[in-house]
Amino acid sequence: MNVLLIYPRFPDTFWSFRYALSFIGKKAAFPPLGLLTVAALLPEEWSRRLVDVNVNDLTDNDLSWADMVFIGAMAVQQESAKQIIARCRARGLKVIAGGPFFTAEPDEFEEVDHLVLDEAELTVPSFIEDLQNGRLKRVYRASGFCDLHRTPIPSWDLIPMKRYASMSIQFSRGCPFNCEFCNVTALFGHRPRLKASQQVIAELDRLYDAGWRGSIFFVDDNFIGNKRYLKAELLPALIDWRKDKKGCVFFTEASIDLADDPELLDLMVKAGFDTVFIGIESPDEACLTECHKTQNKNRDLLENVKIIHHAGLQVMGGFIVGFDNDTHSTFQRQIDFIQKSGIVTAMVGILQAPPGTRLFDRLQMENRVVSAFSGDNVNGTTNIIPKMGLDRLLDGYRSIMKQIYSPKIFYRRVRTFFRQIRAPEFKSPLDVQRFFAIIRSGFWLGVWGKERFQYWHLLLWTLICKPKLLSLAVTLAIYGHHYRTICEKYIFPDSDGEISLS
């Protein structure tokens, strides 16, 4: 049996990092961890090939080789996924689909032969058994959640690792919180389920033995869902693992209550974490109440961000506009918060309602869901009717993006962050990739870029005031270039295509 696993293309978004990847000679930010895990669940005697179309083209030879195609995707990849499915069907190939996109809306894919949904550890074995016994069903669903101790090490040998900016690893699934707009709990439940620390170390060993020395993303939707296990088991194991290792700096996602636990912050930094993504959403208590973001309420969010920065972790922040409780003043409040917080990577999106969420159900009952869910909340679109009106919301959203990613304001925010952050304990080595990134940024941003004055000012300021952060300054400058390019291409397509320097 020849099985071809295909990962669809990501469109240009903030999260694609397309315009930053060119500086370091990479094709994609992250590997297809889900499909790599599915590949490891397949029988050893089956031949497997994986094509990530973000890295390599899907060729006719690939399709001719295959007996069967597995495709997994998130909603943001839907356009590419549908094109790939149509191409496979035209070749007479059986298509098996799974992953978050297909699990959320299974009734929308009549052209797919078999839907293997929910968690692969539970449904893929059932599919294989029925295939071997000649009694295949069209849809495979799980009645509960899987035990992550059964999850195999991903089949890393199926991808060209050097073409990715980061590798990925998963420690847990599920989140104890209940944010109205989030589909994580619908997919994975409220109780965080964990891998044993030995499993995580084994996966890290596999990556390290394969020669990986770069960043590693712990893809957990809330890494700190079980703080007790982290402090007692996993983080001490990671600290011990790092003792004789080079490189391999970690980053992850967590909730803002990370700021309440100095011990946990200290252990994460010692374990090699240097960045954490946190959903801030809004500085407005009424909006946080509306979306049931209870973990963000009744606290000084600015101070919490500073605490995390002072501990040595860079905060990447998620922000949302379009809540029912948003007002005309919301947009400037978001700008002010982002600037004061020093959150350089501020992912501001318009509220959307993913199928399967309580938000989707509520707005559908109110007849306010008007289009399909795109999965991209930072492209200036939404699938709902906002209470303040779409035109007013879009104008306010664009005003935020035009300001926070204008070079003058963006580079000022980098300096605010640098004044707060503790110098990192671990740094990736200055390899050939990073060296050329510095050279390329100096040329494209420092010579040809419209932000060249701000770029050189930042580097000179950093060299004088925070010399240990010089490499990070270059990295953030490259990120800024990517975010501005996305804004100019997709959020302001009818303007002159430029974000003002002021």
PAPARO-479633 format. One record per residue (C-alpha): x, y, z negated; residue in three letters. Coordinates in steps of 0.001 Angstrom, whole numbers, plus 500000, padded with zeros to 6 digits. Each point is the difference from the previous one (the first is absolute). Layout:
<sites>
XYZala...
</sites>
This chain:
<sites>
500000500000500000met501427503359501092asn498582502800497845val500512503615500987leu499463502518497190leu499387503542501222ile500072503240498008tyr498227502926501735pro501451503432500546arg499630502793497467phe498880503342501448pro501973503111499195asp499174500903496401thr501820501383496986phe500568496384498931trp501454498837503333ser503103502187499466phe500536499773503750arg501726503363500358tyr502293499245497060ala500950496487501086leu501776501269503093ser502583501691497775phe501049496653498508ile499609497859503103gly497071497935498707lys496820498914501762lys497558499613497094ala499759501026496366ala498770496688498547phe499796496362501120pro496685498086500316pro500143498417496551leu496538498439500250gly500700498169503255leu503431498907498754leu498250498455496995thr497395498328502233val502843498566502095ala501456498421496880ala496648498310499317leu499956498208503373leu501170496382500372pro503782499695500341glu499685497967503197glu498209502853501785trp502124502347502099ser499498503615498993arg500812503274501700arg499135503486498690leu499668503109502146val499688503329498227asp499025502329502839val501325502923497976asn503453498484500578val499775497819503123asn497697499869503010asp497515497159500226leu501028498258503233thr498212497636502348asp502670497425499119asn498940500232496337asp496384499324500956leu500928497174502372ser501995498307497213trp497147500124497483ala497298497408499369asp498274502234497472met500225503617498822val499747501297496436phe499396503739499649ile499849502018496780gly499321503714499669ala498885502940497929met497271502365501168ala502496502590501200val501307497421502520gln496591499200501459gln500489501503503461glu503149497971500623ser498424496899498425ala497021500121502369lys502292500407503014gln502089497006498932ile496921497848499409ile498664500853503459ala503349499153501575arg500150496641498207cys496432499160500950arg500758500757503645ala502767497389499806arg497648497433498501gly501762499957496622leu498148499245496798lys500166502990497665val500010499628496209ile499656503282498119ala500345501009496365gly501215502738497714gly498285503089498522pro498528501341503253phe498206496793500958phe499076499106496408thr498218503352499491ala497830499752503151glu499886496372501174pro496748500398501940asp501631502432502433glu502236497459501745phe498004497593502142glu502969499714502379glu502167498361497307val499884496194500001asp500649499484496283his499998502453497090leu502260498864497156val499194502671497426leu500701501017496406asp503276498755498485glu501976497766502347ala501209497686497236glu496390498813499617leu498641500056503558thr502956499111502262val500413496468498500pro496267499340500566ser500306501162503597phe503026497762500610ile498266496979498474glu496911500496502165asp502142500559503096leu501828496745499441gln496695498171499423asn498259501545503009gly497227501742498062arg500839503691500184leu497549502595498700lys499861503521501351arg500292501800496644val502096499093496971tyr499348501858496736arg501258499575496461ala497679499867497000ser502534501520497600gly503531501314499750phe503176497983500390cys502692499149497483asp503072501926501198leu502230497248498664his498925498144503172arg501244502760502315thr503029498890502058pro503081502046500833ile499296501882503264pro501615498618503160ser502567502753500394trp501827498091502732asp497205500899502452leu500845503713500211ile503055502087500951pro500486501536496542met502486502639501179lys497278501723502028arg498055500955496864tyr500663502887497634ala498861498034496949ser499138496474498957met496891499152497949ser499192497786497056ile496817499451498000gln499893499422496259phe496293500392499226ser496525500393501484arg497029501755498471gly499538503238498083cys498384500647496601pro498446503272501167phe496862500604502047asn500462503000502304cys496869500399502111glu501787500512503322phe502501497138499635cys499494496500501448asn502830498359498036val497716498575497326thr497555498746502641ala502841498100501664leu502017498905496971phe497933500534496847gly500450501997496803his502231497597498092arg503626500309501097pro501330496604501054arg503750499556499816leu502818497982501464lys502464498553497523ala503192501992499673ser501881496944501343gln497962500215503227gln500861503660500451val503695499341499399ile499908497108502493ala498505502306502638glu502618502654499288leu502742497369500239asp498658498945503402arg500131503608501247leu503440500633498518tyr501427496759501389asp498688501023503421ala502187503112499752gly497420502595498974trp501410502917497963arg497458502729500687gly496773501128498335ser497431497468498820ile496349500973499623phe497980498289497265phe496686500213501853val497762499551496931asp497078502411500014asp500719500630496327asn503365498613498931phe499369500823496331ile496648498219499738gly501483497679497371asn502503502107498065lys500647497371497355arg501267497423502513tyr502061502619501811leu501814501054496833lys500441496500498596ala500744497996503134glu500318501512503467leu501971503205499407leu502606498306497748pro500348497327502720ala500528502695502648leu502566501773497835ile501900496727499612asp499709499269503742trp501547503343500915arg503173499508497947lys502037498540502855asp498065501510502931lys500580502922502325lys497242502176501437gly496386498769499871cys498288503004498443val496302499419499218phe496856502107500379phe496351499274499289thr496496501320499214glu498615500661496530ala497378501933498061ser500686503297498237ile499913498382496544asp503552498908500750leu500891503399498511ala498605498862496634asp502578497224499573asp503623501178499586pro501219496441499484glu498455498839503258leu501425502993501871leu503471499310498631asp499851496300500900leu498798500726503538met502883502396500619val502512497534498543lys498505497256502184ala500746502043503128gly496773501867500766phe500442503532501294asp496585500890501495thr496362499414499096val496852500883501933phe497180501268497771ile496431500877500955gly499521503487498567ile496939500657502210glu498902503339498520ser500871502455497216pro496243500521499503asp498469498041497091glu496572500021501654ala501390498268503078cys501835497434497886leu496760499270498148thr498128499684503280glu502368497374501423cys500415498185496654his503726500756499862lys499839499752496220thr503727499364499560gln500716503505501352asn497522501839497781lys500657501941496800asn503703500324500585arg502495502596501217asp500753498583503431leu502777502498500692leu501743499077496774glu499551496297500725asn501717500376503368val502868501888498370lys500404497245497383ile500333497391502731ile502450502187501924his502094500617496881his500167496244499443ala501653499574503409gly497102498989502257leu498915502075502973gln496211500323500189val498358499669503393met496453501270499606gly496670499172501589gly497403502796500164phe496428500068501315ile497671502800501083val496348499569500911gly498501498993496657phe496456501175499347asp501303502172497164asn502616501743502139asp499485503732500500thr501585502685502126his502660500524497312ser501000496310500086thr502397500390502903phe502143502701498409gln499970498081496708arg501369496968501804gln502744502114501601ile500928501564496659asp500107496639498229phe502170498396502663ile502465502887499950gln500244500199496219lys500320496230499610ser502998499679502282gly498364497038501758ile501865500183503300val498134497171501698thr496407501160499550ala497633497816502015met496840502104500239val497055498319501663gly496324500557500629ile497660497735498051leu498846496947501954gln497720497150498954ala501554496557500632pro497466497165500406pro499771497922496855gly500477502917497629thr497444501482497646arg500477503311501816leu498968498393503292phe496921498449498423asp498965503261498334arg500450502183503080leu498357497445502256gln496907500160497771met500125503787500415glu500317499623503816asn503374501742499885arg502160497312501655val500066501079503631val502822498105501706ser502388497079499707ala502773500068497409phe503304500862501702ser502262499069497087gly502002503207500512asp499039502697497503asn502722502452501024val499052500599503637asn497389502676499332gly496969497760500515thr497410498316497786thr497165497483500361asn497662501817497605ile497953503190499873ile501705502177497351pro497746501995497724lys501851503255500715met499605499512503764gly502510498526502424leu501215503270501544asp500690501567496624arg501774496863498810leu502179499781503113leu500952503671499760asp500986499558496354gly501913496796500699tyr501962501610502798arg500817502965497779ser501556497611497471ile502068498150502589met501127503144501765lys501367501387496749gln501502497035498175ile501951498787503035tyr501145503344501317ser503818499899499686pro500285502906497549lys497495498547497543ile501079496382500519phe503684500692499326tyr499103502128496996arg498093497015498640arg503053497765500472val502024502364497806arg497242499978497354thr500166496207500008phe503798499987499776phe499863502239496927arg497780497398498309gln501451496664501074ile502690498180498095arg502861498850502224ala499300496417501134pro501802497143498278glu500114497962503206phe500661501172503522lys500046498154503296ser503549499950501376pro501050502545502611leu499996497505502850asp500229500658503726val496224500464500202gln499924502720497358arg503096501682501385phe498429500349503437phe496734501191498416ala501925502877498434ile501689500817503321ile496746499821501971arg498084502116497500ser502735502617500046gly499717500166503773phe496232499765500517trp498840501858496900leu503005502199499277gly500737501101503570val496888499549502118trp497306499959497333gly497903503078499287lys500650499273496314glu503802500195500394arg500373502903497551phe498000498180497314gln501845496735500739tyr503482501430499482trp498851502064497026his498729496816498316leu503186498066500702leu502224502827498731leu497836500496496899trp500035496251499321thr503769499787500477leu500490502742497416ile497238499184497502cys499192496270500446lys502851498394501966pro498941496435499084lys496730500614501840leu501534501048503333leu499066496761501766ser496448500275498656leu499816503597501252ala500746498791503528val497426497214499663thr497262502394498853leu500858502446502784ala499492497168502498ile496687499090498344tyr498917503622500277gly500745499922503718his497791496915500358his497091501501498031tyr500126503245501980arg500061498121503284thr496933497978498998ile498194503192498975cys500856501747503239glu498959497079502197lys496862498771498252tyr498685502510497460ile500520503177502067phe499635498651503572pro498172503092501230asp502500502484498584ser503346501000501422asp501389496725498579gly502211501681497436glu499896500496496259ile501104503492499079ser503323500522498267leu498379502331497488ser
</sites>
